[in-house]
Amino acid sequence: MIDFNVSKSRYIRAVQCLKMYWMDRVKPEEFDDSVMDESVLENGNEVGELAQKLFEGISIVKYSSDKSEMINQTVGFIKDGKRYIAEASFSFMGRFLSVDILEICDDGVIINEVKSSTGVKDVYIDDVAYQSYVLSLLGFSVKSANVIILNSDYIRKGELELEKLFSVNNVTEQAFQRHCSVEKLLEFLSQDLDLRTEPDINIAEHCFSPYPCGYFGYCTRHLPKENIFLLRNLNKSEKLRMYHSGIHSFSDVINEKNTFSKLRPVIKDQLLKKKIVKKEEIARFIKNFYFPLYYLDFETVQYAIPPYEGMKPYQQMPFQYSLHIEHEDGTLEHKEYLACDGFDCREELALRLINDIPRHSCSIAYNMSFEKGIIADLAFQYPKYYTDLMDIYNNMLDLMIPFKNHWYYDEAMQGSYSIKYVLPALFPDDKAMDYNSLEGVKRGDEAMAAFKYMPMMSKEEKENIRKQLLKYCELDTYAMVMIMQKLREEE
């Protein structure tokens, strides 16, 4: 098996940070894979496979851990006169690449790089520059290079129209302009980089962009436990400015009077670990509510490729809601909806929702911009329910406000006003309020993934997942009820 020391992905990592490339080669066990977003990888595979249908009669190179086997398959397809080859694989002096879709023409080749995003990012140009440069070393004349992305303006109407779903962007000139820098970096990686010596590269913007680095924990191991990169509500550039000026720990920030004085109260509270209860503001806030109270929470799923009529790529589709109803005498009702998998449930959900929440009711969400966005989308999609849905929209209040405004803050919230941090801070010893006590689904991304893959599950697996989803979503709204009670105690 041939050892290829540079691949397309490794090259991109070297462009981002040489130390990242070095760590991949020397200390890969230090990589924190929590930075990897599985849904992004899955979307990439799904979009890549669909994009292949744009090219008639395409031949596909089968993946092999032995890259030389993929290269041999590619050579065979070219000899057989195939025009379009997916995952066409080549190497030159240890520099390996697989082209998503390569078009073989009489006078050269065309590179088609497929991405599951809705915009052409600068890093995609680096990707194509590497491919076109290595292919040129192999003697291929690269006629043009394209980045194929999803069209964010596409709205599905009937069957998928691939020519409208995908947007083909010619980046040939930009890619060719980077060949000089590709050559220099590849020569450095193959000849001058000393793998025996760890590169001395400091923390900087490259730790976060264009991709979060899985070695960030390793590179910041010298920092104190309470370091500035753990501060919430402070952007990356502000944290980096502090770091490079020698401010590393929470105490460093507090002691640097000039820096500390410029920080927003929400950040100062986290640094000082204060408990804050602003009773007057909380009392005024609570007066806005009127019984009965309808606590609402949606769960949604996103599809890169819109599966149903009227949907765009990555549009949030609600598939579930939980609704706790609190009456003035303290009694609680609970209503819920969870769609069966495999069909467009939006109209059914909308109808259930307007039946469950009467006109002019006081509805409550935690971070209501999300729930209001879902309701507005439903109202737009189904005009016959517009008036009823917008009534819910217009009468919704946000339970997050006291925590976002730091009218109520406890150091256990760790600078966050997310319900996942607020809840354990308010009810530290109550297992009924602990998401970690739930079976299976404990987070929104897990709920999304569970519903998305239900069509592939057995009947027994589906039943189990449905129970988990219902419990998870129910806790979201029950948590709001309990948070409201806690706020009332502070009036």
Secondary structure as GFF3:
##gff-version 3
##sequence-region A 1 491
A	DSSP	alpha_helix	8	16	.	.	.	ID=ss1
A	DSSP	alpha_helix	18	26	.	.	.	ID=ss2
A	DSSP	three_ten_helix	28	30	.	.	.	ID=ss3
A	DSSP	three_ten_helix	33	35	.	.	.	ID=ss4
A	DSSP	alpha_helix	38	51	.	.	.	ID=ss5
A	DSSP	three_ten_helix	52	54	.	.	.	ID=ss6
A	DSSP	beta_strand	59	60	.	.	.	ID=ss7
A	DSSP	alpha_helix	67	79	.	.	.	ID=ss8
A	DSSP	beta_strand	84	92	.	.	.	ID=ss9
A	DSSP	beta_strand	95	105	.	.	.	ID=ss10
A	DSSP	beta_strand	108	114	.	.	.	ID=ss11
A	DSSP	alpha_helix	122	137	.	.	.	ID=ss12
A	DSSP	beta_strand	142	150	.	.	.	ID=ss13
A	DSSP	alpha_helix	162	165	.	.	.	ID=ss14
A	DSSP	beta_strand	166	170	.	.	.	ID=ss15
A	DSSP	alpha_helix	172	177	.	.	.	ID=ss16
A	DSSP	alpha_helix	179	187	.	.	.	ID=ss17
A	DSSP	pi_helix	188	192	.	.	.	ID=ss18
A	DSSP	three_ten_helix	205	207	.	.	.	ID=ss19
A	DSSP	alpha_helix	216	219	.	.	.	ID=ss20
A	DSSP	three_ten_helix	228	230	.	.	.	ID=ss21
A	DSSP	alpha_helix	236	244	.	.	.	ID=ss22
A	DSSP	alpha_helix	250	255	.	.	.	ID=ss23
A	DSSP	alpha_helix	257	262	.	.	.	ID=ss24
A	DSSP	alpha_helix	265	272	.	.	.	ID=ss25
A	DSSP	beta_strand	276	277	.	.	.	ID=ss26
A	DSSP	alpha_helix	279	286	.	.	.	ID=ss27
A	DSSP	beta_strand	293	302	.	.	.	ID=ss28
A	DSSP	beta_strand	316	326	.	.	.	ID=ss29
A	DSSP	beta_strand	332	338	.	.	.	ID=ss30
A	DSSP	alpha_helix	346	356	.	.	.	ID=ss31
A	DSSP	beta_strand	362	365	.	.	.	ID=ss32
A	DSSP	alpha_helix	368	381	.	.	.	ID=ss33
A	DSSP	three_ten_helix	383	385	.	.	.	ID=ss34
A	DSSP	alpha_helix	386	394	.	.	.	ID=ss35
A	DSSP	beta_strand	396	398	.	.	.	ID=ss36
A	DSSP	alpha_helix	401	404	.	.	.	ID=ss37
A	DSSP	beta_strand	408	409	.	.	.	ID=ss38
A	DSSP	three_ten_helix	411	413	.	.	.	ID=ss39
A	DSSP	alpha_helix	419	426	.	.	.	ID=ss40
A	DSSP	three_ten_helix	431	433	.	.	.	ID=ss41
A	DSSP	three_ten_helix	435	437	.	.	.	ID=ss42
A	DSSP	alpha_helix	444	452	.	.	.	ID=ss43
A	DSSP	three_ten_helix	454	456	.	.	.	ID=ss44
A	DSSP	alpha_helix	459	489	.	.	.	ID=ss45
###
